[in-house]
Amino acid sequence: MMGMRMNAETERRVCLERGNNLPLRSQPNEQSKLERKLLRYLIDHPDARDTLEGIAKWWLLEQEIREEKARVQEALAELVAKRIGC
């Protein structure tokens, strides 16, 4: 797109795609984990807009609930498997 100006939506999508393709570190630090959570939310909700407080409270809460739900599902499956094996 040399010489062409991207519209805001295209620019945002390109930015999010680049962020989603960032290489994972073997030991991600807290900052990179937070950045990935924010990028994931923006990819899932491309029209999202909020205040700093709203982002901290609602966006990150949604991500944590999604992650915790997956961990709970895995733990329950493991418990069921162990019980069946008795």
C-alpha positions as YAML, in Angstrom:
chain: A
units: angstrom
residues:
- id: 1
  name: MET
  ca: [0.00, 0.00, 0.00]
- id: 2
  name: MET
  ca: [2.77, 2.36, -0.84]
- id: 3
  name: GLY
  ca: [1.51, 5.91, -1.13]
- id: 4
  name: MET
  ca: [-1.98, 4.97, 0.02]
- id: 5
  name: ARG
  ca: [-3.41, 5.94, 3.37]
- id: 6
  name: MET
  ca: [-5.20, 3.11, 5.20]
- id: 7
  name: ASN
  ca: [-8.55, 3.87, 6.74]
- id: 8
  name: ALA
  ca: [-8.79, 3.53, 10.52]
- id: 9
  name: GLU
  ca: [-10.45, 0.10, 10.40]
- id: 10
  name: THR
  ca: [-7.84, -1.36, 8.03]
- id: 11
  name: GLU
  ca: [-5.03, 0.15, 10.09]
- id: 12
  name: ARG
  ca: [-6.48, -1.34, 13.27]
- id: 13
  name: ARG
  ca: [-6.92, -4.78, 11.68]
- id: 14
  name: VAL
  ca: [-3.33, -4.78, 10.40]
- id: 15
  name: CYS
  ca: [-2.09, -3.74, 13.85]
- id: 16
  name: LEU
  ca: [-4.08, -6.50, 15.55]
- id: 17
  name: GLU
  ca: [-2.91, -9.12, 13.05]
- id: 18
  name: ARG
  ca: [0.69, -8.11, 13.63]
- id: 19
  name: GLY
  ca: [0.18, -8.29, 17.39]
- id: 20
  name: ASN
  ca: [-1.46, -11.69, 17.13]
- id: 21
  name: ASN
  ca: [1.55, -12.99, 15.22]
- id: 22
  name: LEU
  ca: [4.16, -11.79, 17.71]
- id: 23
  name: PRO
  ca: [6.53, -14.61, 18.63]
- id: 24
  name: LEU
  ca: [5.86, -16.15, 22.01]
- id: 25
  name: ARG
  ca: [8.66, -15.99, 24.51]
- id: 26
  name: SER
  ca: [9.46, -19.19, 26.33]
- id: 27
  name: GLN
  ca: [8.91, -17.33, 29.63]
- id: 28
  name: PRO
  ca: [6.49, -14.48, 28.88]
- id: 29
  name: ASN
  ca: [6.64, -11.68, 31.41]
- id: 30
  name: GLU
  ca: [3.56, -10.12, 32.99]
- id: 31
  name: GLN
  ca: [3.60, -7.17, 30.58]
- id: 32
  name: SER
  ca: [3.59, -9.40, 27.48]
- id: 33
  name: LYS
  ca: [0.81, -11.54, 28.98]
- id: 34
  name: LEU
  ca: [-1.27, -8.41, 29.55]
- id: 35
  name: GLU
  ca: [-0.58, -7.16, 26.03]
- id: 36
  name: ARG
  ca: [-1.73, -10.49, 24.59]
- id: 37
  name: LYS
  ca: [-4.93, -10.41, 26.66]
- id: 38
  name: LEU
  ca: [-5.71, -6.92, 25.40]
- id: 39
  name: LEU
  ca: [-4.95, -7.88, 21.80]
- id: 40
  name: ARG
  ca: [-7.10, -11.01, 22.10]
- id: 41
  name: TYR
  ca: [-10.00, -8.91, 23.37]
- id: 42
  name: LEU
  ca: [-9.60, -6.43, 20.51]
- id: 43
  name: ILE
  ca: [-9.49, -9.24, 17.96]
- id: 44
  name: ASP
  ca: [-12.66, -10.77, 19.44]
- id: 45
  name: HIS
  ca: [-14.35, -7.34, 19.74]
- id: 46
  name: PRO
  ca: [-13.07, -5.17, 16.86]
- id: 47
  name: ASP
  ca: [-15.41, -2.27, 17.68]
- id: 48
  name: ALA
  ca: [-14.50, -2.19, 21.38]
- id: 49
  name: ARG
  ca: [-13.95, 1.18, 23.03]
- id: 50
  name: ASP
  ca: [-13.70, 1.88, 26.73]
- id: 51
  name: THR
  ca: [-12.04, 3.90, 29.45]
- id: 52
  name: LEU
  ca: [-8.93, 2.73, 31.25]
- id: 53
  name: GLU
  ca: [-11.09, 1.66, 34.20]
- id: 54
  name: GLY
  ca: [-13.52, -0.17, 31.92]
- id: 55
  name: ILE
  ca: [-10.70, -2.01, 30.17]
- id: 56
  name: ALA
  ca: [-9.10, -3.05, 33.45]
- id: 57
  name: LYS
  ca: [-12.41, -4.13, 34.96]
- id: 58
  name: TRP
  ca: [-14.41, -5.67, 32.11]
- id: 59
  name: TRP
  ca: [-12.08, -6.61, 29.27]
- id: 60
  name: LEU
  ca: [-9.56, -8.36, 31.46]
- id: 61
  name: LEU
  ca: [-12.26, -9.93, 33.61]
- id: 62
  name: GLU
  ca: [-13.78, -11.52, 30.51]
- id: 63
  name: GLN
  ca: [-10.40, -12.93, 29.49]
- id: 64
  name: GLU
  ca: [-9.77, -14.32, 32.97]
- id: 65
  name: ILE
  ca: [-13.20, -15.96, 33.08]
- id: 66
  name: ARG
  ca: [-12.58, -17.58, 29.68]
- id: 67
  name: GLU
  ca: [-9.17, -18.88, 30.78]
- id: 68
  name: GLU
  ca: [-10.45, -20.06, 34.17]
- id: 69
  name: LYS
  ca: [-13.40, -21.83, 32.53]
- id: 70
  name: ALA
  ca: [-10.99, -23.82, 30.33]
- id: 71
  name: ARG
  ca: [-8.85, -24.74, 33.36]
- id: 72
  name: VAL
  ca: [-11.92, -25.81, 35.36]
- id: 73
  name: GLN
  ca: [-13.11, -27.96, 32.46]
- id: 74
  name: GLU
  ca: [-9.72, -29.68, 32.26]
- id: 75
  name: ALA
  ca: [-9.61, -30.23, 36.03]
- id: 76
  name: LEU
  ca: [-13.13, -31.68, 36.08]
- id: 77
  name: ALA
  ca: [-12.29, -34.02, 33.21]
- id: 78
  name: GLU
  ca: [-9.18, -35.17, 35.07]
- id: 79
  name: LEU
  ca: [-11.15, -35.79, 38.25]
- id: 80
  name: VAL
  ca: [-13.75, -37.79, 36.36]
- id: 81
  name: ALA
  ca: [-11.02, -39.83, 34.67]
- id: 82
  name: LYS
  ca: [-9.37, -40.57, 38.02]
- id: 83
  name: ARG
  ca: [-12.65, -41.60, 39.61]
- id: 84
  name: ILE
  ca: [-13.48, -43.90, 36.70]
- id: 85
  name: GLY
  ca: [-10.04, -45.49, 37.00]
- id: 86
  name: CYS
  ca: [-10.63, -46.53, 40.65]
...
